[in-house]
């Protein structure tokens, strides 16, 4: 048995990359500031010294260019790890992900495999405003041909990144700036978490909270609070958005009979909507209440701290939603309405 | 002058021309669907350039790539069956005219978003350099690409990292229906390449031998010195942007002027002048190309459509 150690989320990601690169010379890391600067968020710290400039490659600010170089390199059998400083910047390269990486294998009738990982932090950090705070997983998960992975703990960060690097498909690996310093037990050496397998992070019998990435921690906080009132919430961490672990979601809902999906992204056409559709169709008879969503408000992210707090899902909103589903009276605070979808005029 | 080479270039250009004439006919009969972008008038560019490459060099092309595919593979059957949407097509009927692929022969597409494949070509060349292999990548695109961000980012990285890639701009003077002088702030696309930096050369794209020689030089620079090279081939497409485009934005006189310098005619004239072949012998070469195309059409018509239950295959590995 490998001995568990306590390391940070960013160290876990680095460990995954380092171990995989030691194992396979066809893997390289490419992106802005990954080398000499040691990573914009220090995820790749020390990797240049270890692997040299041939395999830890600083790029200019040219996401379309280096994402496309990654696709081309993967076409000839290399296994690129392309770092986006944040997923917000991936939007300038979205043609490479959606039109090229996601489509190549299908368009060419299976003549190519495309083992490439696009990774970097997504979602809100603190007061970074509208262009730097987006949870974009629904955008990429929408597209057949891409996989989308979003770890919530250091151990999963390592195990899932190793699985993503070994996967023969394009994988969007979305981390979180505010989780990089999070510490947890991480097995040394070979520790691989298969893609497409959700995990119950806290068992419960009364309601299932389906969630992923940093919202797992929001839900764990809510579950702790709910437990004081005798409500046992099960927190199911999807870990992989696509492929979606439908079996795990249904199994949990069949046990608890209630489902709340908690996501950082916007409500309209989001991942939560997909999970709700799944539950409504395949667990209809098991439900004691309509499946619900807790999401960010349907607005671009404002800068002011108080407004940002209002936009993001909080334990309080999760608790209020769960209580409403269970028909339990509010004990503290005013009721919070569910996120309203903006209608253009 | 190598007689065998000249006759083979002639054969390849005839094959491409006859292939596309047959494809246009099949399109009008409803046997080919979707977009069909014809290359007629530009054959000297693809045939000349690809004849200068080793079979192990990579080709990355656009949605107007029938000639490039044929020049690399000589596989008229696979290409025609692909246009017909058949299981025997080179992309199994999943790609169509715009997405021809042959991984084994290093024909890497077949890309249909303008400019998006330029960084990919740089990436293929990056792969060769990363592994210390000597292969060169040829990247074809049109003049309409020269204002796209992806074009500039691809060239910027190729220049920065000294990647062994030859960029070949096929300047047919129209970005779809808009003449270049209305969309490009410079007269020659080649000037844009020089700043990245890379050597750039303007070539008469209607002369297959000039195209071949220029590409040989470019490939040799890329292979020996690991440097990108940029070729701008001045040429003209005789047909519209796609078969759906009647090309009314051009005058008859303009089209006529260019058709008088048909690249196939230019090569035929040279072959006759050099006494390599007679008119009759050239006709026999053309007849051979026609027969190959007829065989390809027959093959496509007789081939099965893709199995319906295969529709979900190859989304993921």
Interface residues (C-beta under 8 A of the other chain):
Chain A: X28 X54 X59 X60 X62 X64 X65 X66 X67 X68 X69 X70 X71 X72 X73 X74 X75 X76 X77 X78 X92 X95 X96 X99 X100 X104 X105 X106 X107 X108 X109 X110 X111 X112 X113 X114 X115 X144 X145 X147 X168 X169
Chain B: X58 X60 X89 X91 X92 X93 X94 X95 X99 X101 X102 X103 X104 X108 X109 X110 X111 X113 X116 X117 X118 X119 X120 X121 X122 X123 X124 X125 X126 X127 X128 X130 X131 X149 X150 X153 X154 X156 X157 X160 X313 X314 X315 X316 X317
